[in-house]
Amino acid sequence: MNNSRPITTIQFITVIISTIIGVGILVFPRYMVEYGGNSAPLISLLAIFVAFIGCWFTASVCRKYPNDNLFVFSRRLLGRGLADFSTIVIFLYFVNSTSSNLRQFGEVCISVLFKRTPLEILILILLILVALSVRRNIVKFTYIHVFYLPFILISVIIILLLTLKKVDGLNLLPILGNDFTLSRFSKGVFLSATLYQGTFILILLVPLMQKPKQVVKAATAALFFSGIIYTIIVIVSLGMFGMNEIELLIYPTLEMARSASFGTGLLERLDAIFIVVWVISVFTTIFTNYYLAVYALRELIRIKDQRLISSFLLPFIFVLSLLPQNFFQVYDVTLITSVIGLIVLTVYPFLLWVVDLIRNKGGLSHEK
């Protein structure tokens, strides 16, 4: 193994999948049904291609600079001032994303698991765990994702297989829904596409990839694999409960897991296993968001002490996660900021790609 480039393509794919499958998996089917009715699976599928646009530009421009992360080479392309301003925007987005995911985690826990535990305690425990993990370098960051992903995927796939037999095909018809409107359909597609912003972590992985030329293919594979998982979850949930019932469920995926069983009296509470795995998936997603926020601030203020920055951000993220007044305000804020993040993380890599193209610095000329 090349010690200077220790991350394999499989590990690269693993980190992205582990990041994408996170807190939104519980409520995702309900939001898709709210916007598209029976067209929810189609919305989820099209969202993959929308998310692919930003992913492709990010991966393509990073492939041209395989020895530097995006925060570094953006200064050469745009100049220090504009690049630093963009880094500030990215930093603020991932700080907000971290706090938002933490709050959603807390809301689920107090409504499903620990009803008598204060919200602040649940959020603080996970935040401290994440902050301590973020103090590690990018290689150890990768190993953590590689360790946890099999648990996430195996449990999700098993539950999906066990619930497939309960799917009623009539609940999936008509494919475009009964009250199809292009505006709501489009909103649903863009909302669904926000789930895949975890692909942005590739900007830190490429400089350590053994085969950086494969970054576009690897990122695409990770994105589409994650997207198919989400789409199947929507199909199974909609097929089991139907459009009208899903709109009444706060966490349709959890209800789907509760409906799964194996044998007669052998395994009848798979939802308990699912919740444990869901907590792991939330950790890996927040872990990545926090890591990106810390790394962005590290590059912005030119300080290499990642441990100091991780500890410094902790109280700010904790307070920010507690600002929404209730469950509904949490999700309203999350929807707005997620769409803004989707725009920023698509337009900015596109801008870098265009500038690089104009300055004729693309291709393999940057590789050493």
Backbone torsions as a table, in degrees:
resi	resn	phi	psi	omega
1	MET	NA	140.5	176.2
2	ASN	-75.9	112.3	-175.4
3	ASN	-63.9	-26.9	179.3
4	SER	-79.3	-18.2	178.2
5	ARG	-134.7	77.8	-171.2
6	PRO	-84.5	-9.1	-173.4
7	ILE	-90.6	120.9	178.7
8	THR	-81.6	169.1	179.2
9	THR	-65.0	-38.6	178.6
10	ILE	-63.7	-42.0	178.2
11	GLN	-64.7	-39.0	176.5
12	PHE	-57.9	-48.2	179.3
13	ILE	-62.9	-40.3	-178.6
14	THR	-60.7	-44.3	-179.1
15	VAL	-60.8	-43.5	-178.2
16	ILE	-66.6	-45.0	179.0
17	ILE	-62.8	-45.2	-179.8
18	SER	-61.0	-33.9	179.1
19	THR	-73.6	-42.8	-175.3
20	ILE	-67.8	-43.5	-179.3
21	ILE	-78.4	102.8	-173.6
22	GLY	-145.8	-140.9	-171.3
23	VAL	-61.7	-31.7	-175.8
24	GLY	-70.2	-9.2	-175.4
25	ILE	-64.0	-25.9	-178.3
26	LEU	-74.5	-39.7	-173.4
27	VAL	-103.8	-7.4	-174.4
28	PHE	-53.0	-48.9	-178.9
29	PRO	-60.1	-37.1	-178.7
30	ARG	-65.1	-43.0	179.4
31	TYR	-65.6	-38.1	178.9
32	MET	-65.3	-39.2	178.7
33	VAL	-69.8	-37.5	178.8
34	GLU	-60.3	-36.6	-177.5
35	TYR	-89.4	-28.2	-173.6
36	GLY	-130.8	-2.4	-177.8
37	GLY	61.2	-130.5	-179.9
38	ASN	-70.9	-9.8	176.8
39	SER	-85.2	8.6	-179.1
40	ALA	-54.3	-44.7	178.1
41	PRO	-61.6	-37.3	179.4
42	LEU	-67.7	-39.0	176.4
43	ILE	-59.9	-47.5	-178.9
44	SER	-61.6	-39.0	-179.2
45	LEU	-68.8	-44.6	-179.7
46	LEU	-67.1	-29.7	180.0
47	ALA	-62.2	-29.6	178.8
48	ILE	-60.6	-41.3	-178.1
49	PHE	-72.0	-32.3	175.5
50	VAL	-66.8	-45.0	178.6
51	ALA	-65.3	-29.3	-178.8
52	PHE	-63.4	-29.3	-178.4
53	ILE	-60.2	-54.4	179.2
54	GLY	-64.4	-39.1	179.1
55	CYS	-61.4	-42.7	-177.3
56	TRP	-65.8	-44.5	179.7
57	PHE	-65.0	-40.7	179.1
58	THR	-63.5	-48.0	-179.3
59	ALA	-66.1	-38.9	-177.5
60	SER	-66.4	-44.0	-178.3
61	VAL	-71.9	-33.5	177.4
62	CYS	-70.1	-31.0	178.1
63	ARG	-63.8	-29.3	-179.3
64	LYS	-76.9	-17.8	179.5
65	TYR	-128.9	67.4	-172.2
66	PRO	-70.1	-8.8	-177.9
67	ASN	-102.4	-2.2	-179.4
68	ASP	-135.3	152.4	173.0
69	ASN	-83.9	169.2	-173.9
70	LEU	-60.0	-35.3	-178.9
71	PHE	-63.8	-29.6	-178.5
72	VAL	-82.2	-53.7	-174.6
73	PHE	-74.4	-16.2	176.6
74	SER	-66.1	-28.1	177.8
75	ARG	-67.3	-34.4	179.0
76	ARG	-73.8	-29.3	-178.0
77	LEU	-84.4	-42.6	-173.0
78	LEU	-107.1	-12.5	-172.5
79	GLY	94.4	154.3	-174.3
80	ARG	-61.8	-40.7	-175.8
81	GLY	-63.8	-54.4	-178.0
82	LEU	-67.1	-37.4	179.7
83	ALA	-66.0	-41.8	178.9
84	ASP	-66.9	-37.2	176.7
85	PHE	-62.7	-42.6	178.3
86	SER	-64.3	-37.4	178.0
87	THR	-64.5	-37.1	176.9
88	ILE	-62.3	-43.2	179.6
89	VAL	-62.5	-44.9	178.9
90	ILE	-63.8	-41.7	178.0
91	PHE	-59.7	-47.9	-179.1
92	LEU	-63.3	-37.9	-180.0
93	TYR	-64.1	-46.4	-176.7
94	PHE	-74.3	-26.9	170.8
95	VAL	-63.6	-46.4	178.7
96	ASN	-64.6	-40.5	179.2
97	SER	-63.5	-39.7	177.4
98	THR	-62.8	-48.2	-179.2
99	SER	-65.3	-38.3	179.7
100	SER	-64.8	-44.7	178.5
101	ASN	-65.7	-36.6	176.8
102	LEU	-62.5	-43.9	-178.7
103	ARG	-66.2	-41.0	177.6
104	GLN	-62.6	-39.8	175.9
105	PHE	-59.4	-46.4	179.8
106	GLY	-62.6	-41.3	-179.5
107	GLU	-63.6	-41.1	178.2
108	VAL	-65.7	-43.0	-177.6
109	CYS	-62.4	-43.4	-177.4
110	ILE	-75.0	-18.3	179.0
111	SER	-95.5	-20.5	-175.5
112	VAL	-118.0	-41.3	-170.8
113	LEU	-107.2	-60.5	-172.3
114	PHE	-116.5	78.3	-171.7
115	LYS	-70.5	-18.5	-178.9
116	ARG	-106.1	0.0	-179.6
117	THR	-88.5	132.8	178.9
118	PRO	-59.3	140.6	-179.9
119	LEU	-56.9	-41.4	-176.8
120	GLU	-60.4	-37.4	-178.8
121	ILE	-66.9	-43.7	-179.2
122	LEU	-62.7	-44.9	-179.6
123	ILE	-65.3	-43.8	-176.5
124	LEU	-64.4	-39.5	-179.4
125	ILE	-61.9	-48.8	-179.7
126	LEU	-66.7	-38.6	-179.3
127	LEU	-63.4	-42.3	178.1
128	ILE	-64.1	-41.9	178.7
129	LEU	-61.3	-43.3	179.7
130	VAL	-67.2	-44.9	-178.4
131	ALA	-60.4	-37.9	177.5
132	LEU	-68.7	-36.8	179.8
133	SER	-69.8	-34.4	-177.6
134	VAL	-67.7	-17.3	-179.3
135	ARG	-68.5	-11.4	-178.8
136	ARG	-84.4	164.0	179.9
137	ASN	-78.0	175.8	-172.2
138	ILE	-67.0	-28.2	178.8
139	VAL	-69.1	-46.3	177.4
140	LYS	-67.2	-34.0	173.3
141	PHE	-56.1	-44.8	179.6
142	THR	-64.5	-43.1	-178.2
143	TYR	-62.4	-35.9	178.8
144	ILE	-62.8	-44.3	177.9
145	HIS	-64.2	-42.2	-179.8
146	VAL	-61.6	-37.0	-179.1
147	PHE	-68.0	-41.5	-172.1
148	TYR	-86.4	-26.8	-173.3
149	LEU	-58.2	-42.5	179.3
150	PRO	-55.5	-39.0	178.4
151	PHE	-62.4	-40.9	-179.3
152	ILE	-66.4	-51.3	-175.0
153	LEU	-66.8	-44.8	-177.4
154	ILE	-60.3	-44.9	-178.6
155	SER	-66.9	-42.8	179.8
156	VAL	-64.0	-44.3	-178.6
157	ILE	-65.4	-41.5	179.1
158	ILE	-62.6	-45.1	179.8
159	ILE	-64.0	-40.4	178.2
160	LEU	-63.4	-41.5	179.8
161	LEU	-65.5	-37.7	-178.3
162	LEU	-73.9	-24.2	-178.3
163	THR	-96.2	-9.9	-179.6
164	LEU	-58.8	-34.3	-177.7
165	LYS	-68.3	-15.8	-179.5
166	LYS	-96.6	4.0	-179.3
167	VAL	-77.7	129.8	175.5
168	ASP	-103.6	115.3	-177.0
169	GLY	-58.2	-28.0	-179.1
170	LEU	-65.6	-27.2	178.8
171	ASN	-69.4	-15.3	-178.5
172	LEU	-93.6	-2.1	-177.6
173	LEU	-109.0	149.1	-8.2
174	PRO	-72.7	154.5	-174.0
175	ILE	-61.5	-36.3	-179.6
176	LEU	-90.9	3.4	179.3
177	GLY	82.1	170.5	-177.5
178	ASN	-86.1	-33.3	-178.0
179	ASP	-122.2	62.4	-177.1
180	PHE	-70.1	126.5	171.8
181	THR	-131.6	135.0	-175.3
182	LEU	-62.5	-35.7	-177.0
183	SER	-66.1	-47.6	179.7
184	ARG	-69.3	-36.8	177.9
185	PHE	-61.0	-44.2	-179.4
186	SER	-65.5	-41.8	178.0
187	LYS	-61.1	-40.2	178.4
188	GLY	-63.6	-39.6	179.1
189	VAL	-63.3	-47.0	-179.0
190	PHE	-67.1	-37.3	177.5
191	LEU	-63.5	-43.9	178.7
192	SER	-63.6	-36.7	-178.5
193	ALA	-64.4	-23.1	-179.4
194	THR	-67.0	-18.5	-179.7
195	LEU	-68.2	-18.6	-171.5
196	TYR	-102.1	18.3	-179.0
197	GLN	-72.3	-8.3	176.3
198	GLY	-63.8	-16.4	177.7
199	THR	-62.6	-18.3	-178.3
200	PHE	-64.2	-17.5	179.7
201	ILE	-64.2	-16.4	-179.8
202	LEU	-60.4	-22.4	-179.1
203	ILE	-62.9	-25.5	178.8
204	LEU	-94.4	-18.7	-176.1
205	LEU	-87.9	-32.8	-174.8
206	VAL	-55.9	-44.5	-179.4
207	PRO	-61.4	-15.4	-179.0
208	LEU	-111.5	3.0	179.6
209	MET	-73.1	139.1	176.4
210	GLN	-66.4	-34.8	-178.9
211	LYS	-128.7	76.5	-176.9
212	PRO	-62.5	-20.4	178.1
213	LYS	-64.5	-19.9	-177.8
214	GLN	-90.9	7.4	-172.6
215	VAL	-61.6	-39.9	-178.7
216	VAL	-64.6	-48.2	-179.7
217	LYS	-64.1	-41.6	-178.0
218	ALA	-66.8	-44.5	179.3
219	ALA	-64.0	-40.4	178.5
220	THR	-63.3	-43.5	179.3
221	ALA	-61.8	-43.9	179.7
222	ALA	-64.5	-42.6	-179.2
223	LEU	-63.7	-47.9	-177.0
224	PHE	-70.4	-35.1	176.8
225	PHE	-63.1	-46.7	178.7
226	SER	-62.9	-41.1	-179.8
227	GLY	-63.5	-38.7	178.1
228	ILE	-65.3	-39.8	177.1
229	ILE	-59.3	-47.7	179.3
230	TYR	-62.5	-42.1	-178.7
231	THR	-64.4	-41.0	178.3
232	ILE	-64.7	-38.2	177.1
233	ILE	-60.9	-42.1	178.1
234	VAL	-64.1	-44.4	-179.1
235	ILE	-61.8	-46.4	-178.2
236	VAL	-66.9	-43.6	179.3
237	SER	-61.7	-47.9	179.8
238	LEU	-64.4	-40.5	179.7
239	GLY	-67.9	-29.8	179.8
240	MET	-80.0	-48.0	-170.3
241	PHE	-100.6	-26.8	-174.6
242	GLY	85.1	159.7	-174.5
243	MET	-60.8	-46.4	-174.5
244	ASN	-66.2	-38.5	-178.6
245	GLU	-73.8	-37.5	179.8
246	ILE	-60.1	-37.1	-179.9
247	GLU	-64.2	-18.5	179.2
248	LEU	-93.9	-11.0	-178.5
249	LEU	-93.7	132.2	177.9
250	ILE	-74.5	-42.5	-178.2
251	TYR	-126.7	81.6	-176.9
252	PRO	-59.4	-37.9	-178.2
253	THR	-65.8	-35.5	177.2
254	LEU	-67.1	-41.1	177.2
255	GLU	-64.1	-35.4	177.2
256	MET	-63.7	-42.5	178.4
257	ALA	-64.3	-35.6	178.5
258	ARG	-66.9	-26.7	-179.8
259	SER	-81.9	-13.6	-178.4
260	ALA	-79.3	141.1	177.1
261	SER	-151.2	156.4	-178.6
262	PHE	-129.7	115.5	-178.8
263	GLY	74.0	-167.9	-179.8
264	THR	-108.2	102.4	179.7
265	GLY	78.0	4.2	-178.6
266	LEU	-81.2	-60.1	177.0
267	LEU	-132.3	96.6	-177.2
268	GLU	-113.6	-0.4	179.2
269	ARG	-126.9	60.6	179.3
270	LEU	-70.6	-16.0	178.6
271	ASP	-64.4	-29.6	178.1
272	ALA	-66.2	-43.0	176.9
273	ILE	-65.6	-40.2	-178.8
274	PHE	-62.6	-41.2	179.9
275	ILE	-63.7	-39.9	177.8
276	VAL	-61.1	-45.7	179.9
277	VAL	-67.8	-35.5	177.9
278	TRP	-61.7	-40.7	177.4
279	VAL	-60.0	-40.7	177.9
280	ILE	-63.0	-43.9	-179.1
281	SER	-65.8	-35.4	176.0
282	VAL	-64.8	-42.9	178.9
283	PHE	-58.3	-47.8	-176.8
284	THR	-65.2	-35.4	178.5
285	THR	-68.8	-48.0	178.8
286	ILE	-64.6	-37.0	177.4
287	PHE	-55.6	-46.9	180.0
288	THR	-67.5	-44.8	-179.7
289	ASN	-61.8	-43.7	178.9
290	TYR	-64.5	-40.7	-179.0
291	TYR	-63.1	-42.6	178.4
292	LEU	-64.6	-39.9	178.4
293	ALA	-64.0	-45.1	179.6
294	VAL	-63.7	-44.1	-177.4
295	TYR	-67.2	-37.8	178.0
296	ALA	-63.0	-44.1	178.9
297	LEU	-67.2	-36.5	177.9
298	ARG	-61.0	-43.5	178.9
299	GLU	-72.4	-30.4	-177.5
300	LEU	-71.1	-43.8	-176.4
301	ILE	-99.5	3.4	175.0
302	ARG	59.7	42.5	175.9
303	ILE	-116.3	130.4	-176.2
304	LYS	-91.2	-7.9	-178.2
305	ASP	-79.5	91.4	-177.6
306	GLN	-68.2	-30.5	179.9
307	ARG	-65.0	-42.2	179.8
308	LEU	-63.3	-44.4	-178.6
309	ILE	-66.2	-39.6	178.7
310	SER	-60.3	-44.6	179.0
311	SER	-69.1	-37.0	-178.8
312	PHE	-63.6	-39.0	-176.3
313	LEU	-77.0	-22.2	-172.7
314	LEU	-52.8	-53.3	-178.0
315	PRO	-64.4	-33.6	179.7
316	PHE	-67.2	-42.9	178.9
317	ILE	-67.5	-37.6	179.1
318	PHE	-62.0	-47.3	179.1
319	VAL	-64.7	-42.3	-179.6
320	LEU	-61.8	-35.8	-179.5
321	SER	-68.9	-20.4	-177.4
322	LEU	-96.6	-3.6	-176.7
323	LEU	-66.5	-42.2	177.8
324	PRO	-58.6	141.2	-173.2
325	GLN	-80.3	-28.1	-177.2
326	ASN	-155.3	-179.5	-177.4
327	PHE	-58.3	-44.5	-175.8
328	PHE	-69.1	-37.2	178.1
329	GLN	-67.3	-33.4	177.3
330	VAL	-58.8	-48.8	-176.2
331	TYR	-74.5	-30.9	175.5
332	ASP	-63.6	-46.4	178.4
333	VAL	-64.3	-40.6	-179.3
334	THR	-62.0	-42.3	-179.3
335	LEU	-62.9	-43.6	-178.0
336	ILE	-66.2	-49.7	-177.2
337	THR	-68.4	-30.7	179.1
338	SER	-66.8	-40.7	178.4
339	VAL	-65.9	-41.8	176.9
340	ILE	-60.8	-42.6	178.7
341	GLY	-62.8	-39.7	178.3
342	LEU	-60.5	-42.2	179.2
343	ILE	-65.1	-47.6	-177.9
344	VAL	-62.5	-45.6	-175.1
345	LEU	-79.2	-2.2	172.2
346	THR	-102.2	-46.3	-175.9
347	VAL	-69.9	-41.1	-176.3
348	TYR	-64.5	-49.6	175.6
349	PRO	-61.1	-34.9	176.7
350	PHE	-62.2	-42.2	178.3
351	LEU	-61.5	-44.9	178.5
352	LEU	-62.7	-40.3	-179.7
353	TRP	-64.0	-41.7	-179.9
354	VAL	-67.1	-45.2	-179.8
355	VAL	-61.6	-42.8	178.5
356	ASP	-62.2	-40.0	179.7
357	LEU	-64.3	-43.0	-179.1
358	ILE	-65.8	-40.7	-179.1
359	ARG	-81.0	0.4	175.6
360	ASN	56.8	46.0	178.9
361	LYS	-115.8	21.2	-177.6
362	GLY	-85.3	-166.2	176.7
363	GLY	73.6	-151.7	-174.6
364	LEU	-93.1	3.8	-174.9
365	SER	-67.5	-16.3	-179.0
366	HIS	-89.0	-14.3	-174.2
367	GLU	-81.5	142.5	179.9
368	LYS	-114.7	NA	NA
